[in-house]
């Protein structure tokens, strides 16, 4: 067997393995949707608009983050926010001393300061913890509460925020025709996902997309929102993303987390801020900067397959990615 034939066979085998993994994660959607999404994914990969991700280097939370965020925002060609109602969605899943579990308050208020500067009409910060019945104590423990108070910003516990039904697009949730989301989420013109850059023992990584599961109201779906796992985590992550108002991303990777995330991993002084208007593209680049391939992250593989966001044609702005490349210790799932 010559080298050319071997490479062709290897490529076919890789395609077959990828298809099998995708089908395992999407079996509930049915064969018709499976092939329709695959066709859409190929169209998006080759003909969809390229993603733009702006990368910034920042070694400390003690630095004034606003100039860096302002520059990254412009480089990423972020959408207009003047006159809009904006929801900032940090990661407040829980608080553990000496573990970088939550989004740093400096990044959250830095984003809020930028939105004020850009003329946003209304700015709200909100999340719904998966592990605690009340989210506010987490905001108090990680100092976000005092940071918000200093700027007069409103915080909403999305677990209890007057859920409303929303029609489900396609078949992302089994045996359901609607999904309930908080009022402040549905009333937003724009959502900014501001996750902590970290590993996750089930999802592989917890970034912009995984962070959005915090909008799922615990008062409706319980704790720790197990219906998302019963449905299949990759399907749930992308299903929630597609029924939300427009979502953009600002990733807090100044201190990341490696190993047994999202709660018990160890800190990584990464010095990274990542900004983009396509959360899928942002998560692809951040995953790679952690030293992982998107093939190791089921929901990113599924996004590529189904044509959700841009996973291949991504333009990097700002700091060269080589200077921000790290190799995180993987979670148990990778």
C-alpha positions in Angstrom: 0.0 0.0 0.0 1.5 3.3 -1.1 1.5 6.5 1.0 -1.3 8.2 -1.0 -3.7 5.3 -0.6 -2.9 5.1 3.1 -3.7 8.8 3.6 -7.0 8.5 1.8 -8.0 5.5 3.9 -6.9 7.3 7.1 -9.0 10.3 6.1 -12.1 8.1 5.4 -11.6 6.4 8.7 -11.4 9.7 10.5 -14.6 10.9 8.8 -16.3 7.6 9.8 -15.2 8.0 13.5 -16.4 11.6 13.6 -19.8 10.7 12.1 -20.2 7.9 14.6 -19.4 10.2 17.5 -21.8 12.9 16.2 -24.6 10.4 15.6 -24.2 9.0 19.2 -24.7 12.6 20.5 -27.6 13.4 18.2 -29.4 10.0 17.9 -32.7 11.5 19.5 -33.1 14.0 16.6 -33.7 11.4 14.0 -32.0 10.5 10.7 -33.6 13.2 8.7 -32.4 16.0 10.9 -29.0 14.3 11.2 -28.4 14.5 7.5 -30.0 18.0 7.1 -27.7 19.4 9.8 -24.7 17.7 8.2 -25.4 19.4 4.9 -25.9 22.8 6.7 -22.6 22.2 8.5 -20.7 21.7 5.2 -22.2 24.8 3.7 -21.3 26.9 6.8 -17.8 25.5 6.9 -17.0 26.5 3.3 -19.3 29.4 2.5 -20.3 30.9 5.8 -18.8 34.2 7.0 -15.5 33.9 8.9 -15.4 34.3 12.6 -13.3 37.0 14.2 -11.7 36.5 17.6 -9.7 39.2 19.3 -7.1 38.1 21.8 -5.5 40.2 24.5 -2.7 39.6 27.0 -3.3 40.8 30.5 -1.3 39.3 33.4 -3.3 40.6 36.4 -6.8 41.6 37.5 -5.2 44.6 39.2 -4.6 46.2 35.8 -7.1 48.7 34.4 -9.0 46.3 32.1 -11.1 48.9 30.3 -8.5 50.0 27.7 -7.8 46.4 26.8 -11.5 45.5 26.5 -12.1 48.6 24.4 -9.4 47.7 22.0 -10.4 44.0 21.7 -14.1 45.1 21.2 -13.1 47.2 18.2 -10.7 44.6 16.8 -13.5 41.9 17.0 -15.9 44.2 15.2 -18.5 43.7 17.9 -22.1 44.7 17.3 -23.6 48.2 18.1 -24.9 48.4 21.7 -26.1 52.0 21.8 -29.7 52.1 23.1 -29.9 48.4 23.7 -30.8 46.4 26.8 -27.8 44.2 27.6 -27.6 41.2 29.9 -24.1 40.3 31.2 -24.0 36.6 32.0 -21.0 35.7 34.2 -20.2 32.2 35.5 -21.5 32.0 39.1 -22.0 28.2 39.3 -20.6 28.1 42.8 -17.8 29.5 45.0 -14.8 27.5 46.4 -12.0 29.2 48.1 -8.6 28.9 46.3 -10.3 27.5 43.1 -10.9 29.9 40.1 -14.5 28.8 39.7 -16.3 32.1 38.9 -15.8 34.9 36.5 -13.6 37.6 38.1 -15.6 40.6 39.2 -13.0 42.9 37.6 -13.8 41.5 34.2 -17.6 41.7 34.7 -17.5 45.4 35.8 -15.0 46.1 33.0 -17.5 44.9 30.5 -20.2 47.0 32.2 -18.0 50.1 32.1 -17.4 49.6 28.4 -21.2 49.2 27.7 -21.9 52.4 29.6 -19.2 54.1 27.5 -20.8 52.7 24.3 -24.2 54.0 25.2 -26.2 50.9 26.3 -29.6 51.8 27.5 -29.9 49.2 30.3 -27.3 46.9 31.7 -28.2 43.9 33.9 -26.0 41.2 35.4 -27.5 37.8 36.0 -26.9 34.1 36.5 -28.6 31.1 38.0 -26.4 28.7 39.9 -26.7 25.0 39.2 -25.5 23.9 42.7 -27.0 26.4 45.0 -30.7 27.5 45.4 -29.6 31.1 45.7 -27.0 32.8 43.4 -26.6 36.0 45.3 -24.4 34.5 48.1 -21.9 33.4 45.4 -21.8 37.0 44.0 -21.1 38.2 47.6 -18.4 35.6 48.2 -16.4 36.3 45.0 -16.8 40.1 45.5 -19.0 40.7 42.5 -21.8 42.0 44.7 -19.7 44.9 46.0 -18.3 45.7 42.6 -21.9 45.9 41.1 -23.0 48.1 44.0 -20.2 50.5 43.3 -21.6 51.1 39.9 -25.3 50.9 40.7 -25.8 47.8 38.6 -28.7 45.5 39.0 -28.2 41.7 39.6 -30.9 39.2 38.8 -31.0 35.6 40.0 -32.1 33.9 36.8 -33.3 30.8 38.7 -36.3 32.7 39.9 -36.8 35.4 37.2 -40.4 34.9 36.0 -39.9 32.1 33.4 -41.8 32.4 30.1 -42.3 29.7 27.4 -40.3 29.9 24.2 -40.9 27.7 21.1 -38.1 25.2 20.5 -36.2 25.4 17.2 -35.8 22.0 15.5 -35.4 19.0 17.7 -32.8 20.0 20.3 -34.9 18.9 23.2 -36.6 15.5 23.3 -40.4 15.3 23.6 -40.7 19.1 24.1 -42.3 21.8 22.0 -41.3 24.7 24.3 -38.6 25.8 26.7 -38.9 28.2 29.6 -36.5 31.1 30.0 -36.3 34.0 32.5 -38.0 37.3 31.7 -34.8 39.4 31.8 -33.2 37.0 29.3 -36.0 37.2 26.9 -36.3 41.0 27.2 -32.6 41.6 26.4 -31.6 42.8 23.0 -28.1 41.3 23.5 -26.5 38.8 25.9 -22.8 38.9 26.7 -21.5 35.5 27.9 -18.6 36.3 30.2 -17.3 32.8 31.3 -14.3 31.7 33.2 -11.8 29.9 31.0 -11.8 26.4 32.5 -12.0 22.6 31.9 -15.2 20.7 32.6 -15.4 17.0 33.6 -18.5 16.3 31.4 -18.4 19.0 28.6 -14.6 19.0 28.2 -14.4 22.8 28.5 -16.6 25.4 30.1 -16.6 28.6 27.9 -19.1 30.9 26.3 -21.6 28.2 25.2 -21.5 26.1 28.3 -21.8 29.2 30.4 -25.3 29.9 28.9 -26.8 27.0 30.7 -26.9 29.3 33.7 -29.9 31.0 32.2 -32.0 27.9 32.6 -34.3 28.6 35.6 -33.9 26.3 38.5 -37.3 27.2 39.8 -38.7 25.5 36.6 -36.2 22.7 36.0 -34.8 22.0 39.4 -31.2 21.7 40.7 -28.7 20.9 39.4 -30.8 21.2 36.2 -30.4 17.5 35.5 -32.9 17.6 32.6 -30.1 19.2 30.5 -27.9 16.1 31.1 -30.8 13.7 30.5 -31.5 15.4 27.2 -27.8 15.1 26.3 -25.4 17.9 27.2 -24.2 18.7 23.7 -27.8 19.0 22.5 -28.8 21.0 25.5 -25.9 23.5 25.2 -26.6 24.2 21.5 -30.4 24.1 22.0 -30.3 26.8 24.6 -27.9 28.9 22.6 -30.2 28.9 19.6 -33.4 30.1 21.4 -31.7 33.0 23.1 -31.5 36.6 21.9 -28.1 37.3 20.1 -25.1 36.2 22.2 -21.6 37.6 22.1 -18.5 36.6 24.2 -15.9 38.1 26.5 -13.8 35.3 28.1 -12.0 35.7 31.4 -8.8 33.7 31.0 -6.5 35.9 33.0 -6.5 33.0 35.6 -7.9 29.8 34.0 -8.6 26.4 35.5 -7.2 23.1 34.5 -7.8 19.5 35.6 -11.0 18.6 37.5 -13.2 21.5 36.5 -15.6 23.2 36.7 -15.2 23.3 40.5 -12.1 21.5 41.8 -9.5 22.2 39.2 -6.3 24.2 39.7 -5.5 27.7 38.7 -3.5 28.5 35.5 -2.0 32.0 35.2 -2.9 32.3 31.5 -3.1 36.1 31.0 -5.8 35.8 28.3 -8.9 37.9 27.4 -10.8 36.8 24.3 -13.6 38.7 22.6 -15.9 37.9 19.7 -19.4 38.2 18.3 -19.6 34.4 17.4 -19.4 32.4 20.7 -18.7 29.3 18.7 -15.6 30.8 17.1 -14.4 32.2 20.4 -14.8 28.8 22.1 -12.9 27.0 19.4 -9.9 29.3 19.7 -10.0 29.2 23.5 -10.2 25.4 23.5 -7.2 25.3 21.2 -5.3 27.8 23.4 -5.8 25.4 26.3 -4.1 22.7 24.3 -7.2 20.7 23.4 -8.7 19.9 20.0 -12.4 20.6 19.2 -12.8 16.9 18.5 -12.4 16.4 22.3 -15.3 18.7 23.0 -18.6 17.1 22.0 -20.7 20.3 21.7 -18.1 22.0 19.5 -17.9 18.9 17.3 -21.7 19.0 17.1 -21.7 22.8 16.3 -19.2 22.1 13.4 -21.3 19.3 12.1 -24.6 21.2 12.3 -23.4 24.5 10.9 -23.9 26.5 14.1 -21.3 29.3 14.2 -18.0 29.2 12.5 -15.5 26.5 13.6 -13.0 26.4 10.8 -12.6 29.8 9.1 -11.6 32.1 12.0 -9.5 35.2 11.8 -7.4 36.1 14.9 -6.9 39.8 15.8 -4.8 41.4 18.5 -2.0 39.4 20.2 -0.6 36.5 18.2 -2.1 33.2 19.4 1.4 31.6 19.8 2.2 33.9 22.7 -1.0 32.7 24.5 -0.7 29.0 23.8 -0.8 26.8 26.9 -1.2 23.1 27.7 -3.8 22.6 30.4 -4.1 19.4 32.3 -7.2 17.8 30.9 -10.4 17.0 32.9 -11.3 13.3 33.5 -13.5 13.3 30.4 -10.7 14.0 27.8 
